[in-house]
Amino acid sequence: MARAKNHGNGRIEEAIARLLRNQLALLQNIATLVQTQATFVARMSESRPAYVDIRFARIEAILAKLLRMAKALPDAICEKIGFKTAR
């Protein structure tokens, strides 16, 4: 009498089951990581030190002053060399 073939003694099924468990664990780890990152970003945005705002304000003031100086430079050069402008 012919025997029924046992296809791999359940090894494929075990491997698939292990793969599915590992994929589930990976997805859970990814979800935890995303949640942790979101919490970190929220805390960082809330706890930005005040000195950062003060420093940005100083930098903006310096840039504004430099921009005014750059705009006035052509007239200052003309005046220095004695060239009269028709403005």
PDB file with one MODEL, atoms N, CA, C and O in Angstrom:
MODEL        1
ATOM      1  N   MET A   1       0.834  -1.154   0.000  1.00  0.00           N
ATOM      2  CA  MET A   1       0.000   0.000   0.000  1.00  0.00           C
ATOM      3  C   MET A   1       0.896   1.240   0.000  1.00  0.00           C
ATOM      4  O   MET A   1       1.918   1.258   0.686  1.00  0.00           O
ATOM      5  N   ALA A   2       0.528   2.278  -0.760  1.00  0.00           N
ATOM      6  CA  ALA A   2       1.335   3.483  -0.869  1.00  0.00           C
ATOM      7  C   ALA A   2       1.083   4.388   0.329  1.00  0.00           C
ATOM      8  O   ALA A   2      -0.049   4.545   0.788  1.00  0.00           O
ATOM      9  N   ARG A   3       2.168   4.979   0.824  1.00  0.00           N
ATOM     10  CA  ARG A   3       2.039   5.895   1.969  1.00  0.00           C
ATOM     11  C   ARG A   3       1.761   7.310   1.461  1.00  0.00           C
ATOM     12  O   ARG A   3       2.229   7.709   0.395  1.00  0.00           O
ATOM     13  N   ALA A   4       1.000   8.045   2.239  1.00  0.00           N
ATOM     14  CA  ALA A   4       0.762   9.456   1.912  1.00  0.00           C
ATOM     15  C   ALA A   4       2.037  10.230   2.222  1.00  0.00           C
ATOM     16  O   ALA A   4       2.702   9.999   3.232  1.00  0.00           O
ATOM     17  N   LYS A   5       2.354  11.149   1.327  1.00  0.00           N
ATOM     18  CA  LYS A   5       3.569  11.917   1.522  1.00  0.00           C
ATOM     19  C   LYS A   5       3.344  12.989   2.600  1.00  0.00           C
ATOM     20  O   LYS A   5       2.348  13.713   2.602  1.00  0.00           O
ATOM     21  N   ASN A   6       4.300  13.049   3.490  1.00  0.00           N
ATOM     22  CA  ASN A   6       4.280  14.104   4.509  1.00  0.00           C
ATOM     23  C   ASN A   6       5.236  15.178   4.014  1.00  0.00           C
ATOM     24  O   ASN A   6       6.451  14.979   4.033  1.00  0.00           O
ATOM     25  N   HIS A   7       4.725  16.276   3.587  1.00  0.00           N
ATOM     26  CA  HIS A   7       5.512  17.329   2.950  1.00  0.00           C
ATOM     27  C   HIS A   7       6.348  18.094   3.988  1.00  0.00           C
ATOM     28  O   HIS A   7       5.896  19.106   4.523  1.00  0.00           O
ATOM     29  N   GLY A   8       7.534  17.622   4.264  1.00  0.00           N
ATOM     30  CA  GLY A   8       8.464  18.341   5.113  1.00  0.00           C
ATOM     31  C   GLY A   8       8.219  18.212   6.598  1.00  0.00           C
ATOM     32  O   GLY A   8       8.833  18.940   7.377  1.00  0.00           O
ATOM     33  N   ASN A   9       7.369  17.338   7.011  1.00  0.00           N
ATOM     34  CA  ASN A   9       7.104  17.118   8.435  1.00  0.00           C
ATOM     35  C   ASN A   9       6.703  18.400   9.170  1.00  0.00           C
ATOM     36  O   ASN A   9       7.049  18.569  10.339  1.00  0.00           O
ATOM     37  N   GLY A  10       6.002  19.278   8.522  1.00  0.00           N
ATOM     38  CA  GLY A  10       5.518  20.502   9.162  1.00  0.00           C
ATOM     39  C   GLY A  10       6.568  21.590   9.296  1.00  0.00           C
ATOM     40  O   GLY A  10       6.315  22.595   9.960  1.00  0.00           O
ATOM     41  N   ARG A  11       7.726  21.430   8.694  1.00  0.00           N
ATOM     42  CA  ARG A  11       8.780  22.436   8.829  1.00  0.00           C
ATOM     43  C   ARG A  11       8.392  23.750   8.170  1.00  0.00           C
ATOM     44  O   ARG A  11       8.682  24.822   8.702  1.00  0.00           O
ATOM     45  N   ILE A  12       7.747  23.677   7.030  1.00  0.00           N
ATOM     46  CA  ILE A  12       7.330  24.904   6.355  1.00  0.00           C
ATOM     47  C   ILE A  12       6.315  25.654   7.205  1.00  0.00           C
ATOM     48  O   ILE A  12       6.395  26.874   7.351  1.00  0.00           O
ATOM     49  N   GLU A  13       5.360  24.920   7.762  1.00  0.00           N
ATOM     50  CA  GLU A  13       4.346  25.559   8.607  1.00  0.00           C
ATOM     51  C   GLU A  13       4.990  26.208   9.830  1.00  0.00           C
ATOM     52  O   GLU A  13       4.616  27.312  10.225  1.00  0.00           O
ATOM     53  N   GLU A  14       5.959  25.514  10.424  1.00  0.00           N
ATOM     54  CA  GLU A  14       6.655  26.072  11.588  1.00  0.00           C
ATOM     55  C   GLU A  14       7.435  27.324  11.194  1.00  0.00           C
ATOM     56  O   GLU A  14       7.440  28.318  11.920  1.00  0.00           O
ATOM     57  N   ALA A  15       8.087  27.267  10.046  1.00  0.00           N
ATOM     58  CA  ALA A  15       8.867  28.417   9.589  1.00  0.00           C
ATOM     59  C   ALA A  15       7.955  29.610   9.308  1.00  0.00           C
ATOM     60  O   ALA A  15       8.295  30.739   9.663  1.00  0.00           O
ATOM     61  N   ILE A  16       6.822  29.380   8.688  1.00  0.00           N
ATOM     62  CA  ILE A  16       5.869  30.451   8.396  1.00  0.00           C
ATOM     63  C   ILE A  16       5.327  31.037   9.694  1.00  0.00           C
ATOM     64  O   ILE A  16       5.195  32.254   9.829  1.00  0.00           O
ATOM     65  N   ALA A  17       5.012  30.162  10.650  1.00  0.00           N
ATOM     66  CA  ALA A  17       4.506  30.635  11.937  1.00  0.00           C
ATOM     67  C   ALA A  17       5.567  31.481  12.652  1.00  0.00           C
ATOM     68  O   ALA A  17       5.244  32.522  13.224  1.00  0.00           O
ATOM     69  N   ARG A  18       6.826  31.041  12.622  1.00  0.00           N
ATOM     70  CA  ARG A  18       7.917  31.796  13.238  1.00  0.00           C
ATOM     71  C   ARG A  18       8.103  33.142  12.523  1.00  0.00           C
ATOM     72  O   ARG A  18       8.321  34.169  13.166  1.00  0.00           O
ATOM     73  N   LEU A  19       8.017  33.123  11.203  1.00  0.00           N
ATOM     74  CA  LEU A  19       8.139  34.358  10.424  1.00  0.00           C
ATOM     75  C   LEU A  19       7.036  35.339  10.796  1.00  0.00           C
ATOM     76  O   LEU A  19       7.302  36.528  10.976  1.00  0.00           O
ATOM     77  N   LEU A  20       5.821  34.867  10.911  1.00  0.00           N
ATOM     78  CA  LEU A  20       4.707  35.736  11.277  1.00  0.00           C
ATOM     79  C   LEU A  20       4.883  36.309  12.678  1.00  0.00           C
ATOM     80  O   LEU A  20       4.595  37.483  12.907  1.00  0.00           O
ATOM     81  N   ARG A  21       5.356  35.485  13.623  1.00  0.00           N
ATOM     82  CA  ARG A  21       5.610  35.982  14.979  1.00  0.00           C
ATOM     83  C   ARG A  21       6.697  37.061  14.966  1.00  0.00           C
ATOM     84  O   ARG A  21       6.583  38.081  15.646  1.00  0.00           O
ATOM     85  N   ASN A  22       7.751  36.820  14.181  1.00  0.00           N
ATOM     86  CA  ASN A  22       8.835  37.793  14.102  1.00  0.00           C
ATOM     87  C   ASN A  22       8.376  39.093  13.444  1.00  0.00           C
ATOM     88  O   ASN A  22       8.780  40.178  13.862  1.00  0.00           O
ATOM     89  N   GLN A  23       7.543  38.985  12.429  1.00  0.00           N
ATOM     90  CA  GLN A  23       7.017  40.180  11.783  1.00  0.00           C
ATOM     91  C   GLN A  23       6.140  40.974  12.747  1.00  0.00           C
ATOM     92  O   GLN A  23       6.197  42.203  12.776  1.00  0.00           O
ATOM     93  N   LEU A  24       5.337  40.275  13.530  1.00  0.00           N
ATOM     94  CA  LEU A  24       4.494  40.945  14.518  1.00  0.00           C
ATOM     95  C   LEU A  24       5.352  41.663  15.554  1.00  0.00           C
ATOM     96  O   LEU A  24       5.071  42.806  15.914  1.00  0.00           O
ATOM     97  N   ALA A  25       6.389  40.996  16.028  1.00  0.00           N
ATOM     98  CA  ALA A  25       7.292  41.622  16.997  1.00  0.00           C
ATOM     99  C   ALA A  25       7.970  42.849  16.387  1.00  0.00           C
ATOM    100  O   ALA A  25       8.119  43.872  17.056  1.00  0.00           O
ATOM    101  N   LEU A  26       8.376  42.751  15.132  1.00  0.00           N
ATOM    102  CA  LEU A  26       9.008  43.882  14.452  1.00  0.00           C
ATOM    103  C   LEU A  26       8.037  45.056  14.349  1.00  0.00           C
ATOM    104  O   LEU A  26       8.418  46.194  14.623  1.00  0.00           O
ATOM    105  N   LEU A  27       6.804  44.798  13.962  1.00  0.00           N
ATOM    106  CA  LEU A  27       5.810  45.864  13.856  1.00  0.00           C
ATOM    107  C   LEU A  27       5.542  46.512  15.214  1.00  0.00           C
ATOM    108  O   LEU A  27       5.360  47.726  15.296  1.00  0.00           O
ATOM    109  N   GLN A  28       5.518  45.714  16.271  1.00  0.00           N
ATOM    110  CA  GLN A  28       5.319  46.264  17.609  1.00  0.00           C
ATOM    111  C   GLN A  28       6.500  47.147  18.004  1.00  0.00           C
ATOM    112  O   GLN A  28       6.317  48.209  18.600  1.00  0.00           O
ATOM    113  N   ASN A  29       7.708  46.705  17.670  1.00  0.00           N
ATOM    114  CA  ASN A  29       8.898  47.506  17.973  1.00  0.00           C
ATOM    115  C   ASN A  29       8.896  48.812  17.186  1.00  0.00           C
ATOM    116  O   ASN A  29       9.268  49.859  17.718  1.00  0.00           O
ATOM    117  N   ILE A  30       8.484  48.755  15.933  1.00  0.00           N
ATOM    118  CA  ILE A  30       8.415  49.967  15.113  1.00  0.00           C
ATOM    119  C   ILE A  30       7.378  50.937  15.686  1.00  0.00           C
ATOM    120  O   ILE A  30       7.622  52.141  15.756  1.00  0.00           O
ATOM    121  N   ALA A  31       6.230  50.410  16.093  1.00  0.00           N
ATOM    122  CA  ALA A  31       5.190  51.260  16.677  1.00  0.00           C
ATOM    123  C   ALA A  31       5.691  51.924  17.957  1.00  0.00           C
ATOM    124  O   ALA A  31       5.417  53.100  18.195  1.00  0.00           O
ATOM    125  N   THR A  32       6.412  51.187  18.767  1.00  0.00           N
ATOM    126  CA  THR A  32       6.980  51.748  19.993  1.00  0.00           C
ATOM    127  C   THR A  32       7.999  52.826  19.665  1.00  0.00           C
ATOM    128  O   THR A  32       8.026  53.873  20.312  1.00  0.00           O
ATOM    129  N   LEU A  33       8.836  52.580  18.668  1.00  0.00           N
ATOM    130  CA  LEU A  33       9.841  53.557  18.258  1.00  0.00           C
ATOM    131  C   LEU A  33       9.190  54.839  17.761  1.00  0.00           C
ATOM    132  O   LEU A  33       9.620  55.932  18.127  1.00  0.00           O
ATOM    133  N   VAL A  34       8.168  54.722  16.939  1.00  0.00           N
ATOM    134  CA  VAL A  34       7.480  55.902  16.407  1.00  0.00           C
ATOM    135  C   VAL A  34       6.860  56.702  17.548  1.00  0.00           C
ATOM    136  O   VAL A  34       6.933  57.931  17.558  1.00  0.00           O
ATOM    137  N   GLN A  35       6.255  56.015  18.498  1.00  0.00           N
ATOM    138  CA  GLN A  35       5.651  56.693  19.642  1.00  0.00           C
ATOM    139  C   GLN A  35       6.722  57.403  20.481  1.00  0.00           C
ATOM    140  O   GLN A  35       6.523  58.535  20.923  1.00  0.00           O
ATOM    141  N   THR A  36       7.847  56.733  20.694  1.00  0.00           N
ATOM    142  CA  THR A  36       8.943  57.334  21.456  1.00  0.00           C
ATOM    143  C   THR A  36       9.493  58.559  20.742  1.00  0.00           C
ATOM    144  O   THR A  36       9.769  59.575  21.379  1.00  0.00           O
ATOM    145  N   GLN A  37       9.654  58.473  19.429  1.00  0.00           N
ATOM    146  CA  GLN A  37      10.145  59.619  18.668  1.00  0.00           C
ATOM    147  C   GLN A  37       9.181  60.793  18.736  1.00  0.00           C
ATOM    148  O   GLN A  37       9.606  61.939  18.878  1.00  0.00           O
ATOM    149  N   ALA A  38       7.897  60.518  18.637  1.00  0.00           N
ATOM    150  CA  ALA A  38       6.900  61.588  18.701  1.00  0.00           C
ATOM    151  C   ALA A  38       6.942  62.275  20.064  1.00  0.00           C
ATOM    152  O   ALA A  38       6.851  63.500  20.145  1.00  0.00           O
ATOM    153  N   THR A  39       7.077  61.502  21.122  1.00  0.00           N
ATOM    154  CA  THR A  39       7.185  62.068  22.470  1.00  0.00           C
ATOM    155  C   THR A  39       8.433  62.918  22.597  1.00  0.00           C
ATOM    156  O   THR A  39       8.392  64.005  23.174  1.00  0.00           O
ATOM    157  N   PHE A  40       9.544  62.430  22.063  1.00  0.00           N
ATOM    158  CA  PHE A  40      10.809  63.164  22.122  1.00  0.00           C
ATOM    159  C   PHE A  40      10.707  64.489  21.384  1.00  0.00           C
ATOM    160  O   PHE A  40      11.129  65.523  21.902  1.00  0.00           O
ATOM    161  N   VAL A  41      10.153  64.467  20.185  1.00  0.00           N
ATOM    162  CA  VAL A  41      10.020  65.690  19.390  1.00  0.00           C
ATOM    163  C   VAL A  41       9.115  66.694  20.107  1.00  0.00           C
ATOM    164  O   VAL A  41       9.399  67.892  20.119  1.00  0.00           O
ATOM    165  N   ALA A  42       8.033  66.206  20.699  1.00  0.00           N
ATOM    166  CA  ALA A  42       7.132  67.103  21.423  1.00  0.00           C
ATOM    167  C   ALA A  42       7.844  67.742  22.614  1.00  0.00           C
ATOM    168  O   ALA A  42       7.699  68.941  22.855  1.00  0.00           O
ATOM    169  N   ARG A  43       8.604  66.954  23.349  1.00  0.00           N
ATOM    170  CA  ARG A  43       9.334  67.509  24.496  1.00  0.00           C
ATOM    171  C   ARG A  43      10.382  68.521  24.054  1.00  0.00           C
ATOM    172  O   ARG A  43      10.553  69.560  24.692  1.00  0.00           O
ATOM    173  N   MET A  44      11.080  68.224  22.969  1.00  0.00           N
ATOM    174  CA  MET A  44      12.117  69.131  22.493  1.00  0.00           C
ATOM    175  C   MET A  44      11.520  70.459  22.042  1.00  0.00           C
ATOM    176  O   MET A  44      12.097  71.516  22.298  1.00  0.00           O
ATOM    177  N   SER A  45      10.379  70.413  21.378  1.00  0.00           N
ATOM    178  CA  SER A  45       9.772  71.660  20.904  1.00  0.00           C
ATOM    179  C   SER A  45       9.228  72.483  22.071  1.00  0.00           C
ATOM    180  O   SER A  45       9.207  73.712  21.999  1.00  0.00           O
ATOM    181  N   GLU A  46       8.793  71.826  23.136  1.00  0.00           N
ATOM    182  CA  GLU A  46       8.279  72.544  24.306  1.00  0.00           C
ATOM    183  C   GLU A  46       9.398  73.139  25.144  1.00  0.00           C
ATOM    184  O   GLU A  46       9.223  74.191  25.758  1.00  0.00           O
ATOM    185  N   SER A  47      10.528  72.483  25.175  1.00  0.00           N
ATOM    186  CA  SER A  47      11.583  72.884  26.103  1.00  0.00           C
ATOM    187  C   SER A  47      12.718  73.647  25.424  1.00  0.00           C
ATOM    188  O   SER A  47      13.851  73.632  25.905  1.00  0.00           O
ATOM    189  N   ARG A  48      12.416  74.313  24.307  1.00  0.00           N
ATOM    190  CA  ARG A  48      13.453  75.097  23.637  1.00  0.00           C
ATOM    191  C   ARG A  48      13.881  76.207  24.590  1.00  0.00           C
ATOM    192  O   ARG A  48      13.048  76.973  25.073  1.00  0.00           O
ATOM    193  N   PRO A  49      15.160  76.289  24.855  1.00  0.00           N
ATOM    194  CA  PRO A  49      15.635  77.285  25.829  1.00  0.00           C
ATOM    195  C   PRO A  49      15.353  78.708  25.371  1.00  0.00           C
ATOM    196  O   PRO A  49      15.325  79.000  24.176  1.00  0.00           O
ATOM    197  N   ALA A  50      15.144  79.585  26.345  1.00  0.00           N
ATOM    198  CA  ALA A  50      14.845  80.985  26.048  1.00  0.00           C
ATOM    199  C   ALA A  50      16.025  81.664  25.368  1.00  0.00           C
ATOM    200  O   ALA A  50      15.835  82.575  24.562  1.00  0.00           O
ATOM    201  N   TYR A  51      17.244  81.229  25.685  1.00  0.00           N
ATOM    202  CA  TYR A  51      18.404  81.882  25.088  1.00  0.00           C
ATOM    203  C   TYR A  51      18.434  81.712  23.572  1.00  0.00           C
ATOM    204  O   TYR A  51      19.042  82.523  22.873  1.00  0.00           O
ATOM    205  N   VAL A  52      17.790  80.676  23.061  1.00  0.00           N
ATOM    206  CA  VAL A  52      17.739  80.485  21.610  1.00  0.00           C
ATOM    207  C   VAL A  52      16.946  81.626  20.969  1.00  0.00           C
ATOM    208  O   VAL A  52      17.364  82.187  19.956  1.00  0.00           O
ATOM    209  N   ASP A  53      15.808  81.962  21.562  1.00  0.00           N
ATOM    210  CA  ASP A  53      15.002  83.067  21.034  1.00  0.00           C
ATOM    211  C   ASP A  53      15.755  84.388  21.136  1.00  0.00           C
ATOM    212  O   ASP A  53      15.702  85.212  20.223  1.00  0.00           O
ATOM    213  N   ILE A  54      16.456  84.586  22.251  1.00  0.00           N
ATOM    214  CA  ILE A  54      17.225  85.816  22.434  1.00  0.00           C
ATOM    215  C   ILE A  54      18.342  85.898  21.401  1.00  0.00           C
ATOM    216  O   ILE A  54      18.586  86.957  20.822  1.00  0.00           O
ATOM    217  N   ARG A  55      19.010  84.786  21.176  1.00  0.00           N
ATOM    218  CA  ARG A  55      20.118  84.770  20.212  1.00  0.00           C
ATOM    219  C   ARG A  55      19.610  85.040  18.792  1.00  0.00           C
ATOM    220  O   ARG A  55      20.231  85.795  18.043  1.00  0.00           O
ATOM    221  N   PHE A  56      18.476  84.421  18.419  1.00  0.00           N
ATOM    222  CA  PHE A  56      17.906  84.678  17.098  1.00  0.00           C
ATOM    223  C   PHE A  56      17.539  86.156  16.940  1.00  0.00           C
ATOM    224  O   PHE A  56      17.735  86.730  15.869  1.00  0.00           O
ATOM    225  N   ALA A  57      17.013  86.766  17.990  1.00  0.00           N
ATOM    226  CA  ALA A  57      16.659  88.183  17.932  1.00  0.00           C
ATOM    227  C   ALA A  57      17.902  89.035  17.699  1.00  0.00           C
ATOM    228  O   ALA A  57      17.871  89.979  16.909  1.00  0.00           O
ATOM    229  N   ARG A  58      18.997  88.703  18.385  1.00  0.00           N
ATOM    230  CA  ARG A  58      20.251  89.445  18.173  1.00  0.00           C
ATOM    231  C   ARG A  58      20.761  89.284  16.748  1.00  0.00           C
ATOM    232  O   ARG A  58      21.188  90.252  16.119  1.00  0.00           O
ATOM    233  N   ILE A  59      20.714  88.070  16.250  1.00  0.00           N
ATOM    234  CA  ILE A  59      21.180  87.808  14.881  1.00  0.00           C
ATOM    235  C   ILE A  59      20.335  88.574  13.878  1.00  0.00           C
ATOM    236  O   ILE A  59      20.870  89.152  12.932  1.00  0.00           O
ATOM    237  N   GLU A  60      19.019  88.586  14.071  1.00  0.00           N
ATOM    238  CA  GLU A  60      18.144  89.325  13.171  1.00  0.00           C
ATOM    239  C   GLU A  60      18.442  90.822  13.218  1.00  0.00           C
ATOM    240  O   GLU A  60      18.410  91.489  12.184  1.00  0.00           O
ATOM    241  N   ALA A  61      18.732  91.354  14.403  1.00  0.00           N
ATOM    242  CA  ALA A  61      19.061  92.776  14.519  1.00  0.00           C
ATOM    243  C   ALA A  61      20.365  93.086  13.785  1.00  0.00           C
ATOM    244  O   ALA A  61      20.467  94.098  13.091  1.00  0.00           O
ATOM    245  N   ILE A  62      21.348  92.223  13.938  1.00  0.00           N
ATOM    246  CA  ILE A  62      22.627  92.419  13.242  1.00  0.00           C
ATOM    247  C   ILE A  62      22.429  92.372  11.737  1.00  0.00           C
ATOM    248  O   ILE A  62      22.981  93.199  11.011  1.00  0.00           O
ATOM    249  N   LEU A  63      21.651  91.416  11.266  1.00  0.00           N
ATOM    250  CA  LEU A  63      21.399  91.312   9.823  1.00  0.00           C
ATOM    251  C   LEU A  63      20.660  92.532   9.299  1.00  0.00           C
ATOM    252  O   LEU A  63      20.959  93.009   8.205  1.00  0.00           O
ATOM    253  N   ALA A  64      19.708  93.040  10.055  1.00  0.00           N
ATOM    254  CA  ALA A  64      18.974  94.232   9.626  1.00  0.00           C
ATOM    255  C   ALA A  64      19.922  95.430   9.519  1.00  0.00           C
ATOM    256  O   ALA A  64      19.837  96.212   8.572  1.00  0.00           O
ATOM    257  N   LYS A  65      20.828  95.569  10.501  1.00  0.00           N
ATOM    258  CA  LYS A  65      21.795  96.666  10.473  1.00  0.00           C
ATOM    259  C   LYS A  65      22.721  96.533   9.268  1.00  0.00           C
ATOM    260  O   LYS A  65      22.986  97.517   8.578  1.00  0.00           O
ATOM    261  N   LEU A  66      23.216  95.319   9.011  1.00  0.00           N
ATOM    262  CA  LEU A  66      24.092  95.095   7.862  1.00  0.00           C
ATOM    263  C   LEU A  66      23.381  95.376   6.548  1.00  0.00           C
ATOM    264  O   LEU A  66      23.985  95.906   5.616  1.00  0.00           O
ATOM    265  N   LEU A  67      22.110  95.026   6.467  1.00  0.00           N
ATOM    266  CA  LEU A  67      21.334  95.291   5.260  1.00  0.00           C
ATOM    267  C   LEU A  67      21.188  96.796   5.026  1.00  0.00           C
ATOM    268  O   LEU A  67      21.316  97.261   3.893  1.00  0.00           O
ATOM    269  N   ARG A  68      20.918  97.566   6.099  1.00  0.00           N
ATOM    270  CA  ARG A  68      20.829  99.022   5.963  1.00  0.00           C
ATOM    271  C   ARG A  68      22.168  99.604   5.509  1.00  0.00           C
ATOM    272  O   ARG A  68      22.217 100.501   4.668  1.00  0.00           O
ATOM    273  N   MET A  69      23.246  99.080   6.078  1.00  0.00           N
ATOM    274  CA  MET A  69      24.577  99.562   5.697  1.00  0.00           C
ATOM    275  C   MET A  69      24.878  99.236   4.237  1.00  0.00           C
ATOM    276  O   MET A  69      25.446 100.066   3.527  1.00  0.00           O
ATOM    277  N   ALA A  70      24.515  98.066   3.788  1.00  0.00           N
ATOM    278  CA  ALA A  70      24.778  97.663   2.406  1.00  0.00           C
ATOM    279  C   ALA A  70      23.980  98.521   1.432  1.00  0.00           C
ATOM    280  O   ALA A  70      24.474  98.864   0.359  1.00  0.00           O
ATOM    281  N   LYS A  71      22.754  98.867   1.797  1.00  0.00           N
ATOM    282  CA  LYS A  71      21.934  99.715   0.930  1.00  0.00           C
ATOM    283  C   LYS A  71      22.495 101.138   0.858  1.00  0.00           C
ATOM    284  O   LYS A  71      22.392 101.796  -0.177  1.00  0.00           O
ATOM    285  N   ALA A  72      23.085 101.607   1.953  1.00  0.00           N
ATOM    286  CA  ALA A  72      23.626 102.973   1.993  1.00  0.00           C
ATOM    287  C   ALA A  72      25.034 103.053   1.416  1.00  0.00           C
ATOM    288  O   ALA A  72      25.533 104.154   1.181  1.00  0.00           O
ATOM    289  N   LEU A  73      25.670 101.947   1.188  1.00  0.00           N
ATOM    290  CA  LEU A  73      27.071 101.932   0.755  1.00  0.00           C
ATOM    291  C   LEU A  73      27.320 102.648  -0.571  1.00  0.00           C
ATOM    292  O   LEU A  73      28.267 103.431  -0.644  1.00  0.00           O
ATOM    293  N   PRO A  74      26.535 102.432  -1.617  1.00  0.00           N
ATOM    294  CA  PRO A  74      26.830 103.145  -2.882  1.00  0.00           C
ATOM    295  C   PRO A  74      26.823 104.664  -2.711  1.00  0.00           C
ATOM    296  O   PRO A  74      27.704 105.343  -3.238  1.00  0.00           O
ATOM    297  N   ASP A  75      25.847 105.204  -1.987  1.00  0.00           N
ATOM    298  CA  ASP A  75      25.797 106.646  -1.769  1.00  0.00           C
ATOM    299  C   ASP A  75      26.982 107.109  -0.930  1.00  0.00           C
ATOM    300  O   ASP A  75      27.546 108.171  -1.193  1.00  0.00           O
ATOM    301  N   ALA A  76      27.359 106.341   0.056  1.00  0.00           N
ATOM    302  CA  ALA A  76      28.498 106.711   0.908  1.00  0.00           C
ATOM    303  C   ALA A  76      29.789 106.734   0.101  1.00  0.00           C
ATOM    304  O   ALA A  76      30.623 107.618   0.300  1.00  0.00           O
ATOM    305  N   ILE A  77      29.966 105.784  -0.799  1.00  0.00           N
ATOM    306  CA  ILE A  77      31.166 105.745  -1.639  1.00  0.00           C
ATOM    307  C   ILE A  77      31.196 106.956  -2.572  1.00  0.00           C
ATOM    308  O   ILE A  77      32.232 107.604  -2.720  1.00  0.00           O
ATOM    309  N   CYS A  78      30.066 107.257  -3.196  1.00  0.00           N
ATOM    310  CA  CYS A  78      29.993 108.407  -4.098  1.00  0.00           C
ATOM    311  C   CYS A  78      30.302 109.695  -3.348  1.00  0.00           C
ATOM    312  O   CYS A  78      31.030 110.549  -3.854  1.00  0.00           O
ATOM    313  N   GLU A  79      29.761 109.839  -2.160  1.00  0.00           N
ATOM    314  CA  GLU A  79      30.000 111.026  -1.363  1.00  0.00           C
ATOM    315  C   GLU A  79      31.464 111.134  -0.947  1.00  0.00           C
ATOM    316  O   GLU A  79      32.027 112.228  -0.923  1.00  0.00           O
ATOM    317  N   LYS A  80      32.074 110.008  -0.623  1.00  0.00           N
ATOM    318  CA  LYS A  80      33.471 109.983  -0.184  1.00  0.00           C
ATOM    319  C   LYS A  80      34.420 110.417  -1.308  1.00  0.00           C
ATOM    320  O   LYS A  80      35.404 111.113  -1.059  1.00  0.00           O
ATOM    321  N   ILE A  81      34.122 110.008  -2.533  1.00  0.00           N
ATOM    322  CA  ILE A  81      35.032 110.348  -3.645  1.00  0.00           C
ATOM    323  C   ILE A  81      34.646 111.673  -4.305  1.00  0.00           C
ATOM    324  O   ILE A  81      35.296 112.102  -5.258  1.00  0.00           O
ATOM    325  N   GLY A  82      33.577 112.332  -3.797  1.00  0.00           N
ATOM    326  CA  GLY A  82      33.214 113.641  -4.294  1.00  0.00           C
ATOM    327  C   GLY A  82      32.300 113.609  -5.502  1.00  0.00           C
ATOM    328  O   GLY A  82      32.165 114.617  -6.195  1.00  0.00           O
ATOM    329  N   PHE A  83      31.676 112.489  -5.770  1.00  0.00           N
ATOM    330  CA  PHE A  83      30.774 112.386  -6.917  1.00  0.00           C
ATOM    331  C   PHE A  83      29.377 112.808  -6.479  1.00  0.00           C
ATOM    332  O   PHE A  83      28.822 112.266  -5.524  1.00  0.00           O
ATOM    333  N   LYS A  84      28.818 113.781  -7.188  1.00  0.00           N
ATOM    334  CA  LYS A  84      27.486 114.274  -6.831  1.00  0.00           C
ATOM    335  C   LYS A  84      26.435 113.425  -7.528  1.00  0.00           C
ATOM    336  O   LYS A  84      26.499 113.199  -8.736  1.00  0.00           O
ATOM    337  N   THR A  85      25.474 112.962  -6.752  1.00  0.00           N
ATOM    338  CA  THR A  85      24.386 112.177  -7.320  1.00  0.00           C
ATOM    339  C   THR A  85      23.198 113.082  -7.557  1.00  0.00           C
ATOM    340  O   THR A  85      23.032 114.097  -6.879  1.00  0.00           O
ATOM    341  N   ALA A  86      22.373 112.714  -8.517  1.00  0.00           N
ATOM    342  CA  ALA A  86      21.190 113.518  -8.868  1.00  0.00           C
ATOM    343  C   ALA A  86      19.949 112.974  -8.170  1.00  0.00           C
ATOM    344  O   ALA A  86      18.856 113.062  -8.730  1.00  0.00           O
ATOM    345  N   ARG A  87      20.069 112.448  -7.039  1.00  0.00           N
ATOM    346  CA  ARG A  87      18.911 111.870  -6.322  1.00  0.00           C
ATOM    347  C   ARG A  87      18.145 112.873  -5.567  1.00  0.00           C
ATOM    348  O   ARG A  87      17.153 112.534  -4.922  1.00  0.00           O
TER     349      ARG A  87
ENDMDL
END
